[in-house]
Amino acid sequence: MSAHPMIDIKNVHKSFGPKVVLDGVDLSIARGESVVVIGGSGTGKSVLLKSILGILRPEKGSIKVDGEEVIGMRAKDRDRMMLKFGMLFQGAALFDSLKVWENVAFGLIQGRGMDRVGARAVAIEKLAQVGLAESTGELFPAELSGGMQKRVALARAIAASPDIIFFDEPTTGLDPIMADVINDLIVKCTKELGATALSITHDMASARKIADRIAMLYKGRLIWVGPAKDIDHSGNEFVDQFIHGRAEGPIKMELRA
């Protein structure tokens, strides 16, 4: 086991024109750890994920993945680095024109050049891991409920047995029971893979269930980082207001003119 963190973020700054989105973010995620970043809409959670993936380039700071600096990484090296990642996108983001099994196998066929027969076998195995029958693989996404689409998206995220999985608002649009089912599957699948997980969400039930540690992003900074079990007595009034969903408190909703 290597000594360095799987993801190591140091003093990362990212702005869009005059708008500062990340203002000196520091976060270290150990191999096999599950960290959830919470925060309101527009606080920079997605920008942080995109910066780690190399989609956005911060103006300042360092982001290392498995010991390698990703800011300014050459395209060829980034393509290699991307093979370490699996991703569950907000809203599942399945391809409508592809069958379920083809969605799950997409990265195996397109990204890794696996033949369709082998890729289909892996896809069916991964569908079983998220509780879906082989016959589901022959359906199209439009024939599935929202909860089943999320399961397919999870199967796709774990298809290539990635080292790191990102979960972007994994329970959005689901009823509380189906959300809990998805949370349980996320915990099960990441543990089985031994993967490092980084999630962004504002669903506190989800954060409590899937996180080893929780970090809260507010105005471009991580204002609290700690074990999930400590979130209810963080001693931070911003965190307290957010996790209890109170309108009154130090966090003010910005009204747009």
N, C-alpha and C positions, 0 to 999 in steps of 0.2 A: 504494500500500500504506500502510495507516494505521500510525501510530507506536505506538499503544497495543496492549497484549496482547489476545488474543481472550478469555481468561478471566483475571481478576485477583482473587485472593483475599487479603485482608489481615486478620490478627488475628481470625479467625472463631472464636467460642465457641458451643458448643451443648450444653446439658445436658437430661437428662430427670430431673426431681426432683433427688435428690442425686448422680445419676450423671453425671459430666462425660464427654462423648463427644468433643467437639472442644475443644481447650484452647489456642487461639491459633494457628490454621493460616494459613500464608502460602504461596501458590503462584501463580506467574505462568506462563501458557501462551501462547506466541506463535501467531500466525496460521499455520496449516498444520503445526503441531508435533504430535507424538504423545507424550503423557505417560501413563505407567502408574503408578498408585498401588498399591503392594503392602502387605501386612500381614495378620496373622492374622484369623480370624473374630472379629467383635465389636469390631474396633478403630476402627470409625467410617467405613469406606470408603463404605458405602452412604449414611450420613447426610450425608457430604460431597457426594455426587452429588445427593441430594434437596434439599440446601440451595442448590446452584447452580441447580437447576430451579425453585426457589421452592416446592417441596412442603413443606419444613420451613423455619421462620424462625429463624435464629440469634439469640441474645440480644445479641450484640455483634459488631462487625467490618463488613467491606465485601466484597461480591462483585459485581464488574463483569463483564458479558458484552458484548463489543464496545463497551466504553466506557460502558455504561449500568448504573447501580446496580440490582440485582435485589432486594435485601433491602427489603421494604416496598413493592415495586412494585404499582401498582393492577392489578386483575384484567384490565382491557382491555389494558393495556400488556404484561402477562405473556402473554396469549394471543398477542399479536403476536410477542413474544420467543420463544415456544415454536416458532414456525415456523422458527427458525434451527436447531433441534435434530433429530437423528435418534437413535434409541436401539435398541441390541440388548440385550434383556432376558436375564437369567439364565434358563436353561431354555427359551429361544426365545419362550415366552408367546404362541403362536399361538392364534387363535380356531378352536376345533374345528368349529364349524358353518359356517364360511366356506371356500370353495375357496382353494387356494394363491394364485391371482392376486388374489382379493379381500382376502386377508390383506396382500399386498404393497401393494395399492392403497388400503388402508383409510384412511390419513392423507390421501391425495390426494382421496378422495371425501368423507370426513367432515370433514376439517380445512380443505380448500382448495376444496371445492365443484366439483371436476372431474367431468365427465360420465363415465359408466361405460365408454363405448367408448374415450375418450382415456386414462382411467386404466388400462384393461386393456392398452393398447398400451405404456404406460410400464412396467407390471408385468412384461410379457413381456420387455421390453428389459433390465430390472434382473435378472430371473431368468437371462437369458443371461450377464450380467456375472459372476454367481456360479456359472456352469457348469451351469445347469439348463435342460432343453429346454422348449419352449413347451407340450408335452403335460403337463408337470408342473403347470402352472398350473391344470389342470382337476381335479387330485386334491385330496383333503382331507388335512389334516395327519396324521391317524391312519394314512394309507397310506404315510407317509414314514419313513425311518430317522432316528435322532437327528441324524446328520450332515447329512442333507438338510433337516431342520427348521431347523438352525442356518443353513444357506445361505439358506433362505427368510426367516428372521429378519434376516439381513444385507441381503438384497434390500429388505426393508421399511424397514430403517434408512436406506438410501441412496436410497429411491424419490423423495423430493422434493428431491434434491441439496442436503442441508443443509450449513450452514457448519460445524456442530459435530456430532460423533457421539460418543455415550457407549457404551462397551462394558462391560457388567456381567457379569463372570466368563464371557467368551465361549467358553471351552473346557470348561466344567463338563460332566461326564457323557460326554465323548467319549474314544475310545481315542487313544493318542499320535499315530498316523498321521493320523486325521481331524482331531485338534486342530491339527496342523501345516498341514493343508490350509486350515482355517478361518483360522489366523494369516496364511498367505500371501494369502488373499482379503481379509482386513482391510487388510493393507498395500497391496495393489493398488487396492482400491476407494477408500480414503481418499486415496491419491496421485492417482488419476484425478480425484477431485472437488476436490482441493486443500483438503480439509476439515481442521479442527482435531480431534484425537481425544483423548479422555480415557477411560482404561480402568481398571477395578479388577479385580484378580485375585490369587490366591495361586499361580498356575501360573507358575513361573519360566521355563519354556521359552517360554511365550507372551509374558511380559514382555520377555524378551531379544529376541524377534523383532519385536514390533510397536512397541517404544518407541524414541523418540529420547532421552528422559530418563525415569528411574525415580525415584519418590519413595516413601519408606517411612514409613507411619503407625504409630505405636506410642504407646499411652496418650494419645491425643488430640493428638499433635504430630507434625510431619514431622521425623524424626530424621536423615534423609539424603536429599538430592536431588542427582542428578548424571547425566551421560551414561550410557546403558545399558552402553556398553563399559567403564565404570569400576566396575561393581557388584562384580566379583570382587576388586577391591583397594580397597574403600571405606574401609578402616581403621576401620570401625565394627563392634564385636563383636555388636551386635543384628542388624544387616544380615547379617553373616557367618553367624550361627546360622540366621537365617530362610532365606536362599537355599540353604543346604546341608541344610536340614531336620533339624537336630540337636536331640535332646531336651535335651542338656546345654548350658547357656549362661545368659546373663543373662535371657532371656525364660523366665518360669516359667508353665506351664499352670495357670490358676486352677481349682481343683476346687470344684465347687458342692456345698453341703451338701444 
